[in-house]
């Protein structure tokens, strides 16, 4: 990439290069047979902070976990795209392109990659051949072991509407991207609605699946004596544990049980829900470092 941040009038130069790119892409598209060619156009990871324009800010630009640093153009055209000239709100990631290109070429990840190799990406072909949106998540991670400024490092996870940012410092931010696409209103600083809270907790649980250094909790025993439910977990001294409860096996139903009684006794941690009445109830224990 050209070091635009060193130019005297960087914004003007940047716009000139974008215009030149647009012109050359137009020439390329005019020269290919669009009836038998799939074209994938994708942007880089965000706009540099010294070039980004309102309503985005330099603190929400390239090199951050905010939309200004992670949301980029992804345009796909070709003979397998049904109902062209449409948009789809399903979150996608660069790593999805590998599996997508294999599918478009008539192959697949299963056919091209050894079974012992893990592929994180998922093919976007179902989004191209039909107009429906998929229930999936967009995951982003920012880290650099050589960086001195690590305050903005962490992970972000979003569903088609809400986004959770979890910084390595322990701070969290939660946004409704539909109502607040520039991420100016951290919902964790407000009184959340039931819909907002349900999505927040579901993203917290889902983000926990991306932890690689924490083993799943081992349930050592449980018991129910009306109106109490007790569950015991084998303790790892480097982890902390939280009991979650839901009235249904729905992703938006789970909540951390903040008023549970917790007793740590040597090798185990025991949680007691002292109000386990009211019909069907589900529990889970979540471990984190």
C-alpha positions in Angstrom: 0.0 0.0 0.0 1.1 3.6 -0.7 2.2 5.5 2.5 -0.5 8.1 2.1 0.0 9.4 5.7 3.3 10.9 4.6 1.8 13.0 1.8 1.4 16.8 2.1 -2.3 16.6 1.3 -3.1 13.0 2.2 -6.9 13.1 1.9 -6.7 14.6 -1.6 -4.1 12.0 -2.6 -6.1 9.2 -1.1 -9.3 10.2 -2.9 -7.3 10.4 -6.2 -6.0 6.9 -5.7 -9.5 5.6 -5.0 -10.7 7.3 -8.1 -7.8 5.7 -10.1 -8.7 2.3 -8.7 -12.3 2.7 -9.6 -11.4 3.6 -13.2 -9.0 0.6 -13.6 -11.5 -1.8 -12.1 -14.1 -0.5 -14.5 -11.7 -1.2 -17.4 -11.1 -4.7 -16.1 -14.8 -5.5 -15.8 -15.5 -4.2 -19.2 -12.9 -6.6 -20.6 -14.1 -9.9 -19.1 -17.0 -12.1 -20.0 -19.4 -11.4 -17.1 -21.6 -14.4 -18.0 -19.1 -17.0 -17.0 -16.8 -15.1 -14.6 -17.3 -14.7 -10.9 -15.8 -11.4 -9.5 -15.1 -10.8 -5.8 -14.2 -7.2 -4.8 -13.2 -6.7 -1.2 -11.7 -3.8 0.7 -8.8 -3.6 3.1 -9.3 -3.6 6.9 -10.7 -0.1 7.5 -9.7 3.5 6.7 -6.6 5.1 8.2 -7.4 7.4 11.1 -5.9 10.5 9.5 -8.2 10.0 6.5 -11.4 8.8 7.9 -14.4 11.1 7.5 -17.4 12.0 9.7 -19.5 10.5 11.2 -16.6 8.1 11.9 -13.7 9.3 14.0 -10.0 8.6 14.1 -10.4 6.5 17.2 -12.8 4.2 15.4 -10.7 3.8 12.3 -8.2 1.2 10.9 -6.4 -0.6 13.7 -9.4 -0.7 16.0 -12.2 -3.1 16.7 -14.9 -0.6 15.7 -16.8 -0.6 12.5 -14.6 2.0 11.0 -11.7 -0.5 11.3 -13.5 -3.7 10.5 -16.4 -3.0 8.1 -15.3 -3.0 4.5 -16.9 -3.4 1.0 -17.5 -7.0 -0.2 -19.1 -7.2 -3.6 -19.6 -10.5 -5.4 -21.0 -10.9 -8.9 -21.3 -13.8 -11.3 -23.5 -16.4 -12.9 -24.4 -18.0 -9.6 -25.6 -14.8 -8.0 -29.4 -14.9 -7.8 -31.3 -11.6 -7.9 -28.2 -9.3 -8.4 -28.0 -5.7 -7.2 -29.1 -6.5 -3.7 -27.5 -6.3 -0.2 -27.3 -8.9 2.5 -26.7 -8.1 6.2 -25.2 -11.5 7.1 -21.8 -11.0 8.8 -18.9 -12.2 6.7 -15.2 -12.5 7.2 -12.2 -12.5 4.8 -11.5 -16.2 5.8 -14.9 -17.1 4.2 -13.6 -16.3 0.7 -11.4 -19.5 0.6 -14.4 -21.8 1.0 -16.6 -19.6 -1.2 -14.2 -19.7 -4.1 -13.8 -23.4 -3.9 -17.6 -23.8 -4.0 -17.9 -21.4 -6.9 -15.2 -23.4 -8.8 -17.2 -26.7 -8.3 -15.0 -28.0 -5.5 -15.3 -27.8 -1.7 -13.2 -27.5 1.4 -13.7 -31.2 2.1 -12.3 -32.1 -1.3 -9.4 -29.7 -1.3 -8.1 -29.7 2.3 -6.9 -32.6 4.4 -9.2 -33.7 7.2 -6.7 -32.8 9.9 -6.5 -29.2 8.8 -9.0 -26.8 10.5 -10.6 -24.2 8.2 -12.3 -21.3 10.0 -14.1 -19.8 7.0 -17.6 -20.8 5.8 -18.7 -20.6 2.2 -20.9 -17.7 1.3 -22.5 -19.5 -1.6 -25.8 -20.0 0.2 -26.1 -16.2 0.3 -25.4 -15.9 -3.4 -27.8 -18.5 -4.6 -30.7 -17.3 -2.4 -31.9 -14.0 -1.0 -32.3 -15.2 2.6 -29.9 -14.1 5.3 -28.0 -16.6 7.6 -27.9 -16.6 11.4 -24.2 -16.4 11.9 -21.6 -14.3 13.7 -18.8 -12.0 12.7 -15.6 -12.4 14.8 -12.7 -9.9 14.9 -9.5 -10.0 16.9 -6.9 -7.3 17.3 -3.5 -8.1 18.8 0.1 -7.4 18.2 2.7 -8.8 20.5 5.2 -6.2 19.4 2.9 -3.2 20.0 3.4 -0.9 23.0 -0.1 0.5 22.7 -2.3 -2.5 23.6 -5.2 -0.7 25.2 -7.4 -1.2 22.2 -6.5 -4.9 21.8 -9.2 -7.5 22.3 -12.0 -9.3 20.5 -15.3 -8.3 19.0 -18.3 -10.5 18.1 -21.4 -9.4 16.3 -24.7 -10.9 15.1 -26.7 -9.2 12.3 -27.7 -6.4 14.7 -25.7 -6.2 17.9 -21.9 -6.1 18.6 -19.9 -6.8 21.7 -16.3 -5.6 22.0 -14.3 -7.2 24.8 -11.0 -5.5 25.4 -8.0 -7.3 26.9 -8.1 -4.7 29.8 -11.4 -6.2 30.9 -13.6 -3.3 29.6 -16.6 -4.1 27.4 -18.7 -2.1 25.0 -22.0 -3.1 23.4 -23.7 -1.5 20.4 -26.9 -1.8 18.4 -25.4 -1.4 14.9 -28.9 -1.0 13.3 -29.7 2.1 15.4 -26.1 3.2 16.0 -23.8 2.2 13.1 -21.0 4.6 14.2 -20.9 3.1 17.7 -21.4 6.2 19.8 -23.9 4.9 22.4 -22.4 2.1 24.6 -25.6 0.3 25.7 -23.8 -1.0 28.8 -24.0 2.6 30.1 -27.8 2.6 29.8 -30.7 0.6 31.1 -31.0 -2.0 28.5 -34.3 -3.4 27.1 -35.0 -7.1 27.3 -34.0 -7.5 23.7 -30.7 -5.7 24.2 -29.9 -7.6 27.3 -30.7 -10.9 25.7 -28.4 -10.2 22.8 -25.6 -8.9 25.1 -25.6 -12.0 27.2 -25.8 -14.3 24.2 -22.8 -12.6 22.7 -20.9 -12.9 26.0 -21.5 -16.7 26.0 -20.7 -17.1 22.3 -17.5 -15.1 22.7 -16.4 -17.5 25.4 -16.3 -20.2 22.8 -13.3 -18.5 21.2 -11.2 -18.9 24.4 -8.4 -21.4 23.7 -6.6 -21.3 27.0 -9.5 -22.3 29.3 -10.8 -25.9 29.6 -14.5 -26.4 29.9 -15.7 -26.7 33.5 -16.0 -30.2 34.9 -19.3 -30.8 36.7 -18.6 -32.8 39.8 -22.2 -33.1 41.0 -25.6 -31.4 41.3 -28.8 -31.7 43.4 -32.2 -30.2 43.6 -34.1 -29.7 46.9 -37.0 -27.4 46.5 -36.5 -24.4 46.3 -32.7 -24.8 45.9 -30.6 -26.1 43.1 -26.9 -26.8 43.8 -24.1 -27.6 41.3 -20.5 -28.4 42.1 -17.6 -27.7 39.7 -14.1 -29.0 39.9 -11.9 -26.0 40.6 -9.0 -24.7 38.6 -7.3 -22.0 40.7 -6.5 -19.9 37.7 -10.1 -19.6 36.5 -13.2 -17.9 37.7 -16.6 -19.5 37.4 -20.1 -18.0 37.0 -23.4 -19.8 37.1 -25.9 -19.0 34.3 -29.6 -19.8 34.2 -32.3 -19.8 31.5 -36.0 -20.7 31.3 -35.6 -22.1 27.8 -32.8 -23.4 25.6 -32.8 -20.2 23.6 -29.7 -18.2 23.0 -31.4 -15.0 24.2 -32.7 -16.6 27.4 -29.5 -17.0 29.4 -28.5 -14.7 32.2 -25.7 -14.8 34.8 -27.1 -15.7 38.2 -25.5 -12.8 40.2 -27.4 -13.7 43.5 -26.3 -17.4 43.6 -24.6 -18.5 46.8 -21.0 -19.4 46.0 -18.8 -21.6 48.3 -15.2 -22.4 47.4 -13.9 -25.4 49.2 -10.5 -26.6 48.2 -10.8 -28.5 45.0 -14.4 -27.5 44.2 -16.7 -24.5 43.7 -20.3 -24.9 44.7 -23.1 -22.7 43.4 -26.6 -22.7 45.0 -29.6 -21.1 43.3 -31.8 -20.4 46.4 -34.9 -19.6 44.3 -35.0 -22.5 41.8 -38.8 -22.5 41.5 -41.1 -21.6 38.7 -41.1 -24.6 36.4 -38.5 -25.7 33.8 -35.0 -24.2 34.4 -31.6 -24.8 32.7 -28.2 -24.1 34.2 -24.7 -23.8 32.9 -21.3 -22.9 34.4 -19.0 -20.7 32.5 -15.2 -20.6 33.1 -13.0 -17.7 32.2 -9.3 -16.8 33.0 
